[in-house]
Amino acid sequence: MATKQPPPLMKKHSQTDLVSRLKTRKILGVGGEDDDGEVHRSKISQVLGNEIKFAVREPLGLRVWQLVSAIMFSGVAIMALAFPDQLYDAVFDEEPVSSKTPVRLYGGALLSISLIMWNALYTAEKVVIRWTLLTEACYFAVQFLVTTVSLVESGRIATGAVLLLVSRALFILISIYYYYQVGRRPKKV
């Protein structure tokens, strides 16, 4: 039995021919500029996009703010879990509540939010950073409203509560500022 030998591998001349390669690239639509002025080297980079395009241009101080927020949320959470009476007393200057459960539940919720803050500190995804900043701003706004209503109902104005309100208003402004800065489209050069 004679075995048939496969034909020798032949090199395609069309790939070595410069004119043919240019025609192929033109048909595929690569090599030229797109609407954004980017030149794609392959169809894959054209379809998937350029990763530089999706990189977040971080506003100055964003990572510092994220770190401060994560530390602040964690610290208050641990204080609420471990020392609920002292935390309540520091804010409202009143007799401690009979049950420590609400303050500890508050600490648990803050600890959960602080875990989100710590994880957002290590991400470069624009959407995750924006959602974290929005969560933070909403939390501070709710806390501002609840503290204000509590002070109006009690008729007392405690120094700790006033400082809390001022700091929360400042934190709301900072979080919203960074939220809009991260979401802003970069200027074309």
Disulfide bonds with the S-S distance in Angstrom:
none
